[in-house]
Amino acid sequence: MRIQVQGISKKYGERMLFSIPSLEIGSGQSLHLQGENGAGKTTLMKILAGLERPSSGSIILNGIDSRSWWKRPHYKVIYLHQTPFVFSGSVSDNVRFGLGYQFSSRRDLDKRVEAVLELAGLTQLAMQEARTLSGGEKQRLALARAAILEPSMLMLDEPTANLDAESIKIVTEMVTSLSAQECCIMLSSHQKTSLTQLCQRQLQLKAGQLLEVFANPEYSKYA
Ligand SMILES: Nc1ncnc2c1ncn2[C@@H]1O[C@H](COP(=O)(O)OP(=O)(O)OP(=O)(O)O)[C@@H](O)[C@H]1O
């Protein structure tokens, strides 16, 4: 899995928010995106997830332009908003929701849902109405719902902003597990946590430019 950003820019009216000549992200890489309020982190992640169009340029995944990803259902690029959204129904229903008919049998589906709920520390809450969860539990549920889809790339917008130490630990474990399955991770965070520490690369959006602040040499083979 290789994601290539080719000359993207984003303008709002006359205001140029950013211009990024190139960026490559390899399989299983995790990136910490930093930047001041309003620098454009959310906008960049939404563009990478195909939720917003860049003003110019393109995003290529394994040689395929983002405009054609819909033809390849296994190209799953997911953006998780910092305020997690939950559907009506139980916690378990929420996790099942995205899967539709992707599993061959009900038993396979149940097993997979159970495994993801356990990873998210939500087993005891499986039958609870999702809307009654706490903020931290909703955040873990949103991540569980994304994880079960086995994404190619996951964008996490301030995923730990409202989490306590235990939830940060669980989210870190979930993200580690996704990385091990070759999922690329990009997360924005103003705080340094165990989650940001596991990132191999640090990027900073500043004055309209994307700067590579740190790249772990061990992972330079992906760059
Ligand atoms: N639809 C829009 N029209 C005009 N300006 C917009 C639009 N969406 C975002 N912006 C502006 O673009 C800038 C970047 O917003 P963005 O949410 O990407 O920043 P951010 O780096 O994620 O900030 P924060 O750290 O505060 O979450 C902001 O100044 C915002 O007001």
PDBQT file of the ligand as one rigid body, heavy atoms in Angstrom, charges set to zero:
ROOT
HETATM    1  N1  LIG A 301     -15.543  25.703   4.107  1.00  0.00    +0.000 N 
HETATM    2  C1  LIG A 301     -14.672  26.619   4.502  1.00  0.00    +0.000 A 
HETATM    3  N2  LIG A 301     -14.711  27.874   4.004  1.00  0.00    +0.000 NA
HETATM    4  C2  LIG A 301     -13.797  28.818   4.369  1.00  0.00    +0.000 A 
HETATM    5  N3  LIG A 301     -12.803  28.587   5.234  1.00  0.00    +0.000 NA
HETATM    6  C3  LIG A 301     -12.725  27.354   5.775  1.00  0.00    +0.000 A 
HETATM    7  C4  LIG A 301     -13.644  26.302   5.431  1.00  0.00    +0.000 A 
HETATM    8  N4  LIG A 301     -13.296  25.194   6.113  1.00  0.00    +0.000 NA
HETATM    9  C5  LIG A 301     -12.209  25.528   6.858  1.00  0.00    +0.000 A 
HETATM   10  N5  LIG A 301     -11.878  26.822   6.650  1.00  0.00    +0.000 N 
HETATM   11  C6  LIG A 301     -10.759  27.541   7.283  1.00  0.00    +0.000 C 
HETATM   12  O1  LIG A 301      -9.552  26.844   6.982  1.00  0.00    +0.000 OA
HETATM   13  C7  LIG A 301      -8.669  26.923   8.088  1.00  0.00    +0.000 C 
HETATM   14  C8  LIG A 301      -8.175  25.538   8.445  1.00  0.00    +0.000 C 
HETATM   15  O2  LIG A 301      -9.200  24.823   9.099  1.00  0.00    +0.000 OA
HETATM   16  P1  LIG A 301      -8.916  23.380   9.705  1.00  0.00    +0.000 P 
HETATM   17  O3  LIG A 301     -10.156  22.963  10.423  1.00  0.00    +0.000 OA
HETATM   18  O4  LIG A 301      -8.410  22.486   8.634  1.00  0.00    +0.000 OA
HETATM   19  O5  LIG A 301      -7.727  23.689  10.746  1.00  0.00    +0.000 OA
HETATM   20  P2  LIG A 301      -7.041  22.767  11.857  1.00  0.00    +0.000 P 
HETATM   21  O6  LIG A 301      -5.567  22.834  11.654  1.00  0.00    +0.000 OA
HETATM   22  O7  LIG A 301      -7.653  21.408  11.854  1.00  0.00    +0.000 OA
HETATM   23  O8  LIG A 301      -7.417  23.547  13.185  1.00  0.00    +0.000 OA
HETATM   24  P3  LIG A 301      -7.693  23.071  14.696  1.00  0.00    +0.000 P 
HETATM   25  O9  LIG A 301      -6.357  22.700  15.307  1.00  0.00    +0.000 OA
HETATM   26  O10 LIG A 301      -8.251  24.294  15.331  1.00  0.00    +0.000 OA
HETATM   27  O11 LIG A 301      -8.667  21.933  14.657  1.00  0.00    +0.000 OA
HETATM   28  C9  LIG A 301      -9.420  27.634   9.219  1.00  0.00    +0.000 C 
HETATM   29  O12 LIG A 301      -8.971  28.971   9.279  1.00  0.00    +0.000 OA
HETATM   30  C10 LIG A 301     -10.862  27.559   8.798  1.00  0.00    +0.000 C 
HETATM   31  O13 LIG A 301     -11.590  28.674   9.244  1.00  0.00    +0.000 OA
ENDROOT
TORSDOF 0
